[in-house]
Amino acid sequence: MESLNKFNDVEKYKNYGTLTQPFLDKDYVYDKVITDLKNKQKDLNSEYFLVSLLLWINNEVKYSREEEIQKLKFMRTAKEIWESKKASGCTDFAILYATFARTLGIPTTVLHTAEYDWLQRLKNGEDSRMHFGHTFCECYFGGNWILVDPTCKHIVKNYNPEKLELSYRVGGKSIFIPYFRGLDLGEKQNVETHNKKMNELCNTLEK
């Protein structure tokens, strides 16, 4: 997996991927963010700018456990997710966040991670058929990379980009290992294809 370079990757992650093509006007997105900041009397240059963006997304799009939506995991563009107003999971929220952050000119990654205990089972050849992971974003803001969890509505300013040790829990777990960092997945995938690629990429990681 590519490491995160503080300087060389800044311009790279202003670009859009296959699933993160822009579809809303920059001024419209910006207005939604600064309205929240003004209401809360926050500095436009503070990290709360990133929080306001994720709060707006979570207000507009809701996580759905409906079987129909679950079948669409990893299968939709940001525009398709937004128009449905339903997210199938953390990857959908990350795709939306990356799209809108880049629309605002903020370099942003889509970061797929494997839950630490699940990864150890995979590496040890134990039962790992049930896949456990989480998708984050990383934003270059104020001269530093900041970890953003668009699903759980958290930001982390100081973190290890190779091993995420969270102060909160996701599905009861707090340690996640990045295995893919990019503009987005690069293509629409079904769950079977996604899990197969996850296994392949995770098997290249060190224990």
Backbone as CSV, one residue per row, in Angstrom:
resi,resn,N_x,N_y,N_z,CA_x,CA_y,CA_z,C_x,C_y,C_z
1,MET,0.834,-1.196,0.000,0.000,0.000,0.000,0.870,1.247,0.000
2,GLU,0.459,2.250,-0.740,1.214,3.504,-0.782,1.178,4.201,0.568
3,SER,2.343,4.697,1.002,2.392,5.502,2.217,1.860,6.887,1.927
4,LEU,1.494,7.594,2.981,0.966,8.942,2.819,2.104,9.938,2.972
5,ASN,2.451,10.620,1.865,3.522,11.608,1.872,2.931,12.989,2.133
6,LYS,3.456,13.666,3.121,2.873,14.940,3.549,2.849,15.972,2.445
7,PHE,3.842,15.938,1.585,3.941,16.993,0.585,3.560,16.523,-0.824
8,ASN,4.117,15.419,-1.267,3.917,14.996,-2.653,2.497,14.585,-2.973
9,ASP,1.743,14.146,-1.961,0.401,13.649,-2.212,-0.674,14.729,-2.160
10,VAL,-0.333,15.934,-1.773,-1.339,16.981,-1.608,-2.081,17.256,-2.908
11,GLU,-1.370,17.494,-3.989,-2.019,17.792,-5.266,-2.724,16.561,-5.828
12,LYS,-2.136,15.395,-5.632,-2.717,14.150,-6.145,-4.131,13.952,-5.634
13,TYR,-4.346,14.205,-4.357,-5.638,13.920,-3.757,-6.641,15.066,-3.863
14,LYS,-6.331,16.039,-4.709,-7.340,17.020,-5.118,-8.130,16.505,-6.314
15,ASN,-7.606,15.453,-6.950,-8.250,14.896,-8.137,-9.458,14.046,-7.756
16,TYR,-10.255,13.719,-8.777,-11.430,12.889,-8.562,-11.191,11.490,-9.101
17,GLY,-11.860,10.509,-8.507,-11.787,9.140,-8.981,-13.036,8.757,-9.753
18,THR,-13.121,7.498,-10.104,-14.256,6.991,-10.879,-15.574,7.164,-10.142
19,LEU,-15.577,6.905,-8.839,-16.805,6.954,-8.044,-17.009,8.288,-7.345
20,THR,-16.023,9.164,-7.439,-16.069,10.433,-6.693,-16.075,11.644,-7.634
21,GLN,-16.779,11.516,-8.737,-16.890,12.638,-9.662,-17.774,13.735,-9.059
22,PRO,-17.399,15.006,-9.213,-18.195,16.100,-8.635,-19.552,16.225,-9.316
23,PHE,-20.559,16.621,-8.543,-21.894,16.783,-9.118,-22.690,17.929,-8.506
24,LEU,-22.168,18.523,-7.430,-22.797,19.702,-6.849,-21.857,20.893,-6.980
25,ASP,-22.438,22.082,-7.110,-21.654,23.297,-7.277,-20.839,23.601,-6.020
26,LYS,-19.614,24.055,-6.222,-18.721,24.348,-5.107,-19.340,25.363,-4.150
27,ASP,-19.923,26.422,-4.672,-20.508,27.460,-3.813,-21.647,26.918,-2.966
28,TYR,-22.410,25.989,-3.520,-23.529,25.385,-2.784,-23.000,24.580,-1.600
29,VAL,-21.984,23.749,-1.828,-21.405,22.940,-0.758,-20.767,23.835,0.301
30,TYR,-20.034,24.839,-0.162,-19.360,25.755,0.764,-20.375,26.478,1.652
31,ASP,-21.486,26.896,1.063,-22.526,27.599,1.820,-23.083,26.717,2.934
32,LYS,-23.252,25.427,2.653,-23.769,24.515,3.676,-22.803,24.395,4.847
33,VAL,-21.507,24.390,4.546,-20.494,24.262,5.596,-20.388,25.535,6.426
34,ILE,-20.283,26.684,5.774,-20.075,27.928,6.535,-21.329,28.339,7.294
35,THR,-22.512,27.935,6.835,-23.732,28.227,7.590,-23.678,27.561,8.946
36,ASP,-23.232,26.316,8.975,-23.092,25.596,10.238,-22.036,26.257,11.114
37,LEU,-20.921,26.662,10.516,-19.847,27.300,11.280,-20.302,28.624,11.885
38,LYS,-21.027,29.402,11.096,-21.518,30.687,11.588,-22.522,30.496,12.720
39,ASN,-23.379,29.484,12.581,-24.360,29.203,13.632,-23.688,28.799,14.934
40,LYS,-22.540,28.143,14.814,-21.813,27.684,16.003,-20.682,28.639,16.385
41,GLN,-20.571,29.739,15.650,-19.547,30.761,15.902,-18.142,30.147,15.906
42,LYS,-17.891,29.360,14.878,-16.591,28.700,14.746,-15.734,29.405,13.695
43,ASP,-14.418,29.297,13.871,-13.456,29.866,12.933,-13.475,29.059,11.633
44,LEU,-13.555,29.747,10.487,-13.583,29.068,9.191,-12.327,28.254,8.935
45,ASN,-11.230,28.630,9.575,-9.963,27.937,9.346,-9.686,26.827,10.364
46,SER,-10.625,26.586,11.257,-10.425,25.546,12.267,-10.798,24.190,11.700
47,GLU,-10.385,23.136,12.393,-10.722,21.780,11.955,-12.218,21.532,11.979
48,TYR,-12.961,22.410,12.659,-14.413,22.223,12.694,-15.020,22.371,11.305
49,PHE,-14.283,22.974,10.381,-14.725,23.027,8.991,-14.971,21.608,8.468
50,LEU,-14.046,20.697,8.799,-14.172,19.305,8.379,-15.345,18.627,9.067
51,VAL,-15.575,18.984,10.331,-16.698,18.424,11.082,-18.023,18.891,10.497
52,SER,-18.105,20.175,10.149,-19.338,20.706,9.583,-19.715,19.996,8.293
53,LEU,-18.715,19.657,7.498,-18.985,18.944,6.250,-19.559,17.563,6.538
54,LEU,-18.987,16.841,7.486,-19.494,15.492,7.756,-20.877,15.535,8.417
55,LEU,-21.140,16.572,9.230,-22.463,16.698,9.848,-23.537,16.972,8.798
56,TRP,-23.202,17.807,7.811,-24.150,18.093,6.732,-24.470,16.816,5.954
57,ILE,-23.439,16.036,5.613,-23.647,14.792,4.867,-24.525,13.837,5.667
58,ASN,-24.229,13.681,6.962,-25.006,12.762,7.789,-26.432,13.238,8.015
59,ASN,-26.655,14.520,7.896,-28.016,15.048,8.017,-28.836,14.759,6.763
60,GLU,-28.155,14.734,5.616,-28.836,14.538,4.333,-28.978,13.071,3.941
61,VAL,-28.007,12.240,4.334,-27.985,10.828,3.929,-27.961,9.964,5.185
62,LYS,-28.851,9.003,5.237,-28.967,8.151,6.418,-28.469,6.736,6.122
63,TYR,-27.853,6.143,7.127,-27.393,4.756,7.010,-28.613,3.842,6.990
64,SER,-28.650,2.935,6.040,-29.786,2.034,5.904,-29.336,0.591,5.998
65,ARG,-30.063,-0.206,6.776,-29.784,-1.631,6.886,-30.741,-2.447,6.014
66,GLU,-31.536,-1.749,5.206,-32.475,-2.454,4.343,-31.718,-3.373,3.395
67,GLU,-32.285,-4.568,3.191,-31.627,-5.569,2.356,-31.350,-5.044,0.953
68,GLU,-32.293,-4.265,0.417,-32.128,-3.731,-0.932,-30.896,-2.837,-1.025
69,ILE,-30.689,-1.998,-0.036,-29.551,-1.087,-0.026,-28.255,-1.851,0.199
70,GLN,-28.292,-2.858,1.066,-27.083,-3.638,1.345,-26.540,-4.316,0.086
71,LYS,-27.436,-4.636,-0.837,-27.005,-5.259,-2.090,-26.231,-4.281,-2.968
72,LEU,-26.312,-2.983,-2.647,-25.639,-1.954,-3.440,-24.279,-1.555,-2.859
73,LYS,-23.817,-2.269,-1.854,-22.514,-1.959,-1.254,-21.424,-1.955,-2.315
74,PHE,-20.616,-0.901,-2.327,-19.469,-0.730,-3.229,-19.885,-0.591,-4.697
75,MET,-21.169,-0.389,-4.952,-21.680,-0.430,-6.325,-22.135,0.927,-6.864
76,ARG,-21.970,2.022,-6.066,-22.554,3.287,-6.505,-21.552,4.432,-6.495
77,THR,-21.807,5.391,-7.364,-21.041,6.628,-7.378,-21.558,7.546,-6.281
78,ALA,-20.805,8.612,-6.021,-21.243,9.594,-5.026,-22.604,10.182,-5.409
79,LYS,-22.787,10.486,-6.664,-24.051,11.072,-7.126,-25.216,10.115,-6.888
80,GLU,-25.011,8.836,-7.159,-26.073,7.848,-6.963,-26.405,7.674,-5.482
81,ILE,-25.388,7.690,-4.640,-25.621,7.586,-3.193,-26.402,8.793,-2.702
82,TRP,-25.966,9.973,-3.123,-26.589,11.227,-2.688,-28.056,11.295,-3.096
83,GLU,-28.339,10.921,-4.314,-29.709,11.012,-4.821,-30.634,10.010,-4.136
84,SER,-30.076,8.884,-3.666,-30.897,7.895,-2.972,-31.193,8.301,-1.534
85,LYS,-30.325,9.160,-0.956,-30.414,9.594,0.434,-30.221,8.445,1.422
86,LYS,-29.674,7.331,0.935,-29.417,6.179,1.789,-28.007,5.650,1.542
87,ALA,-27.303,5.376,2.638,-25.951,4.818,2.541,-25.973,3.359,2.957
88,SER,-25.219,2.540,2.244,-25.165,1.113,2.558,-24.099,0.789,3.597
89,GLY,-23.293,1.775,3.960,-22.242,1.542,4.946,-21.193,2.628,4.919
90,CYS,-20.071,2.354,5.566,-19.029,3.360,5.746,-18.383,3.788,4.432
91,THR,-18.280,2.885,3.464,-17.665,3.259,2.192,-18.489,4.314,1.468
92,ASP,-19.803,4.202,1.525,-20.663,5.208,0.894,-20.447,6.584,1.516
93,PHE,-20.385,6.636,2.847,-20.160,7.924,3.514,-18.787,8.495,3.157
94,ALA,-17.783,7.638,3.055,-16.442,8.101,2.704,-16.391,8.611,1.267
95,ILE,-17.091,7.950,0.366,-17.134,8.389,-1.032,-17.780,9.763,-1.133
96,LEU,-18.868,9.962,-0.406,-19.513,11.282,-0.406,-18.586,12.335,0.189
97,TYR,-17.965,12.002,1.308,-17.105,12.983,1.971,-15.935,13.386,1.090
98,ALA,-15.288,12.404,0.483,-14.144,12.707,-0.385,-14.562,13.567,-1.567
99,THR,-15.714,13.269,-2.132,-16.203,14.046,-3.275,-16.412,15.506,-2.904
100,PHE,-17.111,15.750,-1.811,-17.424,17.126,-1.426,-16.184,17.861,-0.910
101,ALA,-15.314,17.169,-0.187,-14.089,17.822,0.296,-13.232,18.267,-0.887
102,ARG,-13.098,17.412,-1.890,-12.325,17.789,-3.079,-13.013,18.893,-3.854
103,THR,-14.342,18.892,-3.866,-15.082,19.989,-4.495,-14.695,21.325,-3.866
104,LEU,-14.400,21.298,-2.568,-13.995,22.505,-1.839,-12.485,22.742,-1.915
105,GLY,-11.778,21.911,-2.683,-10.346,22.095,-2.859,-9.491,21.472,-1.780
106,ILE,-10.074,20.591,-0.961,-9.328,19.942,0.119,-8.818,18.587,-0.354
107,PRO,-7.509,18.373,-0.410,-6.973,17.055,-0.785,-7.496,15.991,0.175
108,THR,-8.056,14.924,-0.368,-8.721,13.927,0.476,-8.526,12.521,-0.072
109,THR,-8.155,11.593,0.797,-8.026,10.190,0.417,-9.303,9.438,0.778
110,VAL,-9.450,8.273,0.172,-10.396,7.267,0.661,-9.528,6.141,1.208
111,LEU,-9.674,5.863,2.491,-8.783,4.933,3.181,-9.562,3.713,3.676
112,HIS,-9.277,2.562,3.065,-9.914,1.314,3.478,-9.005,0.605,4.468
113,THR,-9.590,0.122,5.557,-8.810,-0.524,6.610,-9.412,-1.869,6.995
114,ALA,-8.565,-2.712,7.554,-8.993,-4.001,8.094,-8.928,-3.934,9.615
115,GLU,-9.931,-4.488,10.260,-9.919,-4.542,11.720,-8.773,-5.450,12.162
116,TYR,-8.036,-5.048,13.169,-6.769,-5.683,13.539,-6.914,-7.178,13.833
117,ASP,-7.890,-7.562,14.664,-8.031,-8.972,15.024,-8.403,-9.821,13.813
118,TRP,-9.282,-9.293,12.956,-9.650,-10.018,11.738,-8.425,-10.214,10.847
119,LEU,-7.600,-9.169,10.740,-6.397,-9.259,9.913,-5.456,-10.348,10.420
120,GLN,-5.325,-10.453,11.725,-4.452,-11.485,12.290,-4.987,-12.882,11.965
121,ARG,-6.298,-13.058,12.009,-6.884,-14.357,11.662,-6.603,-14.693,10.200
122,LEU,-6.743,-13.693,9.334,-6.462,-13.907,7.913,-5.009,-14.318,7.707
123,LYS,-4.096,-13.600,8.331,-2.662,-13.864,8.159,-2.254,-15.218,8.744
124,ASN,-2.994,-15.667,9.771,-2.671,-16.932,10.420,-3.412,-18.117,9.802
125,GLY,-4.180,-17.864,8.739,-4.907,-18.934,8.080,-6.110,-19.424,8.865
126,GLU,-6.611,-18.605,9.786,-7.772,-18.971,10.591,-9.051,-18.497,9.899
127,ASP,-10.186,-18.768,10.487,-11.470,-18.424,9.872,-11.610,-16.906,9.778
128,SER,-11.627,-16.396,8.550,-11.742,-14.948,8.332,-12.789,-14.651,7.259
129,ARG,-13.754,-15.570,7.137,-14.754,-15.411,6.073,-15.648,-14.196,6.293
130,MET,-15.948,-13.900,7.543,-16.703,-12.681,7.849,-15.714,-11.522,7.883
131,HIS,-15.833,-10.604,6.924,-14.865,-9.517,6.794,-15.216,-8.354,7.719
132,PHE,-14.183,-7.835,8.394,-14.370,-6.715,9.305,-13.381,-5.604,8.954
133,GLY,-13.913,-4.441,8.650,-13.070,-3.288,8.324,-13.869,-2.010,8.461
134,HIS,-13.240,-0.918,8.080,-13.915,0.390,8.150,-13.244,1.310,7.142
135,THR,-14.032,2.235,6.581,-13.509,3.169,5.593,-13.480,4.579,6.161
136,PHE,-12.330,5.217,6.055,-12.109,6.574,6.537,-11.752,7.475,5.353
137,CYS,-11.566,8.753,5.644,-10.930,9.694,4.728,-9.764,10.343,5.463
138,GLU,-8.815,10.852,4.689,-7.748,11.675,5.243,-7.747,12.986,4.478
139,CYS,-7.764,14.090,5.218,-7.819,15.408,4.591,-6.560,16.207,4.913
140,TYR,-6.002,16.831,3.887,-4.877,17.734,4.129,-5.458,19.115,4.393
141,PHE,-5.387,19.542,5.663,-6.066,20.765,6.090,-5.210,21.465,7.140
142,GLY,-4.944,22.753,6.927,-4.133,23.504,7.882,-2.699,23.041,7.960
143,GLY,-2.191,22.474,6.851,-0.793,22.064,6.804,-0.520,20.665,7.330
144,ASN,-1.575,19.901,7.638,-1.396,18.544,8.156,-2.477,17.615,7.622
145,TRP,-2.169,16.315,7.605,-3.174,15.316,7.289,-3.989,15.020,8.538
146,ILE,-5.303,15.013,8.382,-6.227,14.765,9.485,-7.113,13.580,9.114
147,LEU,-7.262,12.643,10.043,-8.112,11.480,9.806,-9.564,11.854,10.067
148,VAL,-10.431,11.507,9.122,-11.860,11.813,9.239,-12.650,10.513,9.137
149,ASP,-13.547,10.303,10.067,-14.464,9.162,10.016,-15.850,9.709,9.693
150,PRO,-16.236,9.731,8.410,-17.512,10.335,8.018,-18.734,9.575,8.537
151,THR,-18.564,8.302,8.870,-19.681,7.497,9.354,-19.940,7.740,10.833
152,CYS,-18.896,7.681,11.637,-19.024,7.840,13.088,-18.882,9.287,13.547
153,LYS,-18.620,10.180,12.597,-18.555,11.631,12.855,-17.449,12.004,13.846
154,HIS,-16.245,11.533,13.543,-15.062,11.851,14.338,-13.963,12.378,13.431
155,ILE,-13.105,13.246,13.973,-11.858,13.593,13.311,-10.721,13.381,14.309
156,VAL,-9.563,12.975,13.786,-8.396,12.715,14.624,-7.219,13.471,14.020
157,LYS,-6.672,14.422,14.768,-5.607,15.274,14.235,-4.237,14.602,14.266
158,ASN,-3.955,13.855,15.315,-2.655,13.196,15.444,-2.860,11.695,15.401
159,TYR,-2.376,11.064,14.340,-2.601,9.633,14.180,-1.465,9.020,13.383
160,ASN,-1.322,7.720,13.511,-0.351,6.949,12.747,-1.045,6.457,11.478
161,PRO,-0.659,6.944,10.302,-1.358,6.568,9.074,-1.187,5.104,8.670
162,GLU,-0.323,4.368,9.367,-0.116,2.949,9.066,-0.825,2.029,10.064
163,LYS,-1.251,2.589,11.206,-1.988,1.804,12.198,-2.884,2.757,12.978
164,LEU,-4.185,2.637,12.781,-5.129,3.551,13.407,-5.552,2.998,14.765
165,GLU,-5.157,3.685,15.816,-5.554,3.306,17.169,-6.499,4.389,17.669
166,LEU,-7.790,4.096,17.564,-8.819,5.101,17.802,-9.143,5.249,19.285
167,SER,-9.561,6.439,19.662,-10.005,6.689,21.036,-11.472,6.304,21.214
168,TYR,-12.116,5.910,20.136,-13.511,5.456,20.172,-13.575,4.096,19.476
169,ARG,-14.726,3.448,19.513,-14.857,2.112,18.946,-15.780,2.104,17.731
170,VAL,-15.437,1.263,16.781,-16.260,1.041,15.601,-16.619,-0.440,15.599
171,GLY,-17.893,-0.743,15.803,-18.293,-2.141,15.897,-17.612,-2.865,17.036
172,GLY,-17.327,-2.143,18.106,-16.695,-2.737,19.283,-15.181,-2.825,19.211
173,LYS,-14.586,-2.364,18.105,-13.136,-2.453,17.921,-12.531,-1.057,17.758
174,SER,-11.234,-0.932,18.073,-10.606,0.394,18.014,-9.282,0.421,17.255
175,ILE,-8.811,-0.727,16.745,-7.543,-0.749,16.012,-7.796,-1.238,14.592
176,PHE,-7.413,-0.419,13.621,-7.637,-0.728,12.216,-6.356,-0.499,11.418
177,ILE,-6.070,-1.407,10.496,-4.851,-1.342,9.702,-5.200,-0.971,8.255
178,PRO,-4.695,0.156,7.756,-4.960,0.542,6.361,-4.380,-0.475,5.374
179,TYR,-5.175,-0.815,4.359,-4.664,-1.703,3.310,-4.834,-1.115,1.917
180,PHE,-5.616,-0.022,1.805,-5.782,0.631,0.507,-6.014,2.117,0.720
181,ARG,-5.240,2.919,0.019,-5.384,4.379,0.074,-5.437,4.876,-1.360
182,GLY,-6.500,5.597,-1.723,-6.621,6.065,-3.102,-7.672,7.139,-3.250
183,LEU,-7.990,7.469,-4.506,-9.047,8.441,-4.788,-10.411,7.831,-4.498
184,ASP,-10.564,6.561,-4.804,-11.711,5.735,-4.439,-11.394,4.319,-4.891
185,LEU,-12.374,3.419,-4.894,-12.111,2.030,-5.272,-11.712,1.874,-6.731
186,GLY,-12.044,2.864,-7.548,-11.649,2.836,-8.951,-12.654,2.186,-9.866
187,GLU,-13.605,1.473,-9.287,-14.635,0.805,-10.078,-15.771,0.374,-9.154
188,LYS,-16.914,0.098,-9.755,-18.012,-0.479,-8.994,-17.714,-1.952,-8.768
189,GLN,-17.946,-2.409,-7.539,-17.653,-3.799,-7.189,-18.840,-4.411,-6.446
190,ASN,-19.048,-5.707,-6.621,-19.991,-6.373,-5.738,-19.242,-6.806,-4.477
191,VAL,-19.972,-7.259,-3.487,-19.357,-7.590,-2.198,-18.325,-8.710,-2.356
192,GLU,-18.638,-9.704,-3.172,-17.720,-10.825,-3.374,-16.388,-10.359,-3.958
193,THR,-16.453,-9.504,-4.979,-15.230,-8.979,-5.593,-14.448,-8.130,-4.608
194,HIS,-15.166,-7.292,-3.877,-14.521,-6.429,-2.888,-13.787,-7.258,-1.834
195,ASN,-14.449,-8.273,-1.297,-13.833,-9.093,-0.252,-12.621,-9.865,-0.772
196,LYS,-12.697,-10.320,-2.021,-11.566,-11.027,-2.612,-10.356,-10.102,-2.730
197,LYS,-10.597,-8.858,-3.186,-9.497,-7.899,-3.311,-8.968,-7.495,-1.937
198,MET,-9.873,-7.402,-0.966,-9.450,-7.078,0.395,-8.515,-8.155,0.918
199,ASN,-8.866,-9.417,0.708,-8.005,-10.520,1.134,-6.634,-10.439,0.474
200,GLU,-6.631,-10.196,-0.840,-5.367,-10.146,-1.580,-4.475,-9.025,-1.070
201,LEU,-5.042,-7.846,-0.874,-4.251,-6.705,-0.413,-3.792,-6.892,1.040
202,CYS,-4.663,-7.426,1.871,-4.304,-7.602,3.281,-3.239,-8.667,3.468
203,ASN,-3.225,-9.655,2.606,-2.213,-10.704,2.709,-0.796,-10.194,2.406
204,THR,-0.696,-9.036,1.770,0.618,-8.455,1.494,1.141,-7.626,2.661
205,LEU,0.290,-7.378,3.664,0.695,-6.583,4.813,1.474,-7.439,5.807
206,GLU,2.319,-6.802,6.571,3.051,-7.503,7.618,2.119,-7.758,8.796
207,LYS,2.397,-8.798,9.553,1.594,-9.105,10.732,1.757,-8.020,11.774
